[in-house]
């Protein structure tokens, strides 16, 4: 059986629009990195990865966060992305996150940890933003989100992380632990949105993965799904031109 490699983001892209999946993962056209939400999200993730890894090295947490922020703020990459437009907003998020850390003093044990698990010829991959130690028998998987409206978040991504930690490549570290999962909503006072999964729910996620894999493997047309968000897609111009050419030919 030929394996197919997927991730939560790949499956989400396909469900949103098969043509978008084709451009990104079949044709290999990289998306723009200058969308404001993407710039802010990537910046915060980079800062917090560096911060947590500093804590793991027993560096002083507040100074470590400040230095991580300065490091990326003045990096050429983010200067090119125009990060200065978003600095005040991002500082507000980081201050609230640090206040939350000071209040609770959670114990991070990993940052940007890769996960992988195999299921019926499917290789699912991902990367966990942060793992906290709750006690000797419990860990919490954290994923940072910068979304405006958290009602559009799904449990699927955290379900994939749960399975990777419990049954996949991180089983040797976390397989015997009770696993908690949560989104941290940076735009909403760093509020945690937690979930707990039953075995039945995890089976449902596996069915979802298998269904998506079958659709992707057998798709030969990659038809676009036009919607009101098309104008914000990285591939809007190319996709529109392609469809116009087809219409003209007919």
FINU-456782 format. One line per field, with one value per residue (C-alpha): residue in three letters; x negated, y, z. Coordinates in steps of 0.1 Angstrom, whole numbers, m for minus. Each point is the difference from the previous one (the first is absolute). Example, Ala and Ser with C-alpha at 12.3 -4.5 7.8 and 13.67 -1.06 7.14 Angstrom:
residu <- [Ala_Ser]
u <- [m123_m14]
v <- [m45_34]
w <- [78_m7]
# end
This chain:
residu <- [Unk_Unk_Unk_Unk_Unk_Unk_Unk_Unk_Unk_Unk_Unk_Unk_Unk_Unk_Unk_Unk_Unk_Unk_Unk_Unk_Unk_Unk_Unk_Unk_Unk_Unk_Unk_Unk_Unk_Unk_Unk_Unk_Unk_Unk_Unk_Unk_Unk_Unk_Unk_Unk_Unk_Unk_Unk_Unk_Unk_Unk_Unk_Unk_Unk_Unk_Unk_Unk_Unk_Unk_Unk_Unk_Unk_Unk_Unk_Unk_Unk_Unk_Unk_Unk_Unk_Unk_Unk_Unk_Unk_Unk_Unk_Unk_Unk_Unk_Unk_Unk_Unk_Unk_Unk_Unk_Unk_Unk_Unk_Unk_Unk_Unk_Unk_Unk_Unk_Unk_Unk_Unk_Unk_Unk_Unk_Unk_Unk_Unk_Unk_Unk_Unk_Unk_Unk_Unk_Unk_Unk_Unk_Unk_Unk_Unk_Unk_Unk_Unk_Unk_Unk_Unk_Unk_Unk_Unk_Unk_Unk_Unk_Unk_Unk_Unk_Unk_Unk_Unk_Unk_Unk_Unk_Unk_Unk_Unk_Unk_Unk_Unk_Unk_Unk_Unk_Unk_Unk_Unk_Unk_Unk_Unk_Unk_Unk_Unk_Unk_Unk_Unk_Unk_Unk_Unk_Unk_Unk_Unk_Unk_Unk_Unk_Unk_Unk_Unk_Unk_Unk_Unk_Unk_Unk_Unk_Unk_Unk_Unk_Unk_Unk_Unk_Unk_Unk_Unk_Unk_Unk_Unk_Unk_Unk_Unk_Unk_Unk_Unk_Unk_Unk_Unk_Unk_Unk_Unk_Unk_Unk_Unk_Unk_Unk_Unk_Unk_Unk_Unk_Unk_Unk_Unk_Unk_Unk_Unk_Unk_Unk_Unk_Unk_Unk_Unk_Unk_Unk_Unk_Unk_Unk_Unk_Unk_Unk_Unk_Unk_Unk_Unk_Unk_Unk_Unk_Unk_Unk_Unk_Unk_Unk_Unk_Unk_Unk_Unk_Unk_Unk_Unk_Unk_Unk_Unk_Unk_Unk_Unk_Unk_Unk]
u <- [0_m14_m2_13_m14_26_3_29_m9_m1_34_15_m13_15_34_0_m9_m15_m15_m18_m14_m11_m19_m17_m7_0_m13_m22_10_m9_26_m8_m14_11_36_3_15_m27_m28_13_7_m35_m17_18_m7_m37_m3_18_m20_m32_14_11_m33_m17_21_m11_m36_9_m3_19_35_7_m33_0_34_m12_m31_19_23_m28_m19_29_12_m32_m8_m2_27_27_m12_7_34_8_2_m1_36_11_m25_23_27_m25_m15_35_4_m35_6_32_m16_m28_24_18_m33_m9_34_0_m37_8_m30_m8_m19_m1_4_6_0_5_26_7_22_11_34_10_m25_2_m29_14_m25_1_m18_12_m5_m5_3_5_m5_30_m11_m19_28_15_m12_18_m5_3_6_m1_27_3_35_26_29_m8_33_m15_m27_5_m11_m17_m35_m2_13_m28_m25_15_m3_m36_m9_20_m6_m25_m36_3_15_m33_2_38_17_5_13_34_1_18_2_8_m1_m14_19_m25_25_24_m20_m20_30_m3_25_m4_12_0_4_16_m12_32_m9_m36_15_21_m31_m17_31_m3_m36_6_29_m21_m29_23_14_m35_m14_28_5_m9_18_m9_31_0_27_8_11_m1_m35_m15_m13_m22_m16_m36_10_30_m15_m15_32_23_m22_1_37_5_m22_22_32_m14_m10_35]
v <- [0_34_24_35_27_24_25_19_31_m21_m15_34_14_m28_4_37_m3_m30_25_18_m34_m6_33_m4_m36_m15_28_14_36_16_23_36_7_36_m4_20_m29_m24_25_6_m37_m11_27_m9_m37_7_22_m25_m30_19_10_m35_m15_27_m11_m36_12_16_36_27_m1_38_10_m30_11_35_m11_m24_28_24_m27_m6_36_12_m30_8_m26_17_35_m10_m12_35_m13_35_5_m27_4_17_m26_m28_15_0_m37_m8_20_m18_m33_8_12_m34_m18_20_m8_m37_m8_m30_m22_m3_m31_3_26_m6_m37_m21_m27_m28_m31_m25_m13_m22_13_36_18_29_26_32_22_8_36_m8_m29_6_m23_1_m27_m33_m17_28_23_27_7_37_16_38_16_36_m3_28_m24_m33_m15_m11_m20_m38_m27_m20_16_m7_m35_m7_13_m22_m31_8_4_m30_m25_14_12_15_m31_m7_33_5_m33_m8_35_15_25_33_23_37_30_32_29_28_26_m9_7_m32_m20_m37_m20_m36_m33_m36_m28_m34_m30_3_35_m10_m27_26_21_m31_m5_37_m5_m31_16_31_m22_m20_31_15_m32_m4_36_6_33_22_21_34_8_37_20_35_m7_m7_36_m5_m33_1_m18_21_17_m32_m20_27_3_m38_m2_30_m18_m31_20_18_m32_m14]
w <- [0_m10_30_m1_23_14_28_16_m22_m32_8_9_m33_m20_17_m6_m37_m19_m25_29_11_m36_m3_34_4_m36_m21_29_m2_33_16_8_34_1_10_33_20_m12_7_36_6_m12_20_32_m5_m6_31_22_m13_9_34_10_m11_22_30_m7_3_33_m13_19_m16_m3_m14_m23_m14_m5_m18_m22_m10_m8_m20_m24_0_m15_m22_m37_m8_21_m9_m36_10_15_36_15_m10_24_29_25_m5_4_31_15_m6_14_31_8_m7_23_27_m3_3_32_15_m7_m5_m23_m8_m37_m9_m38_m28_m38_5_m32_0_m24_m1_m26_m7_m29_m24_11_17_21_10_21_24_36_11_37_24_38_29_22_24_m2_m18_m21_m28_m20_m37_m9_m34_m3_m21_m12_m15_5_4_18_m9_m33_16_m2_24_m29_3_37_m6_m24_26_27_m22_m9_36_13_m28_m25_0_35_16_17_18_6_m8_37_9_3_m29_2_m31_m4_m23_15_m15_m1_m13_28_32_m6_10_m2_m19_13_m13_11_m24_4_m19_m21_m9_m10_m21_m17_m8_m15_m22_m10_m9_m20_m19_m9_m11_m23_m16_m5_m15_m25_m10_m36_m7_30_m5_18_25_m7_31_14_14_m34_m4_30_m14_m11_m31_m9_m31_m15_8_m15_m32_m4_3_m23_m27_3_m3_m30_m17_5]
# end
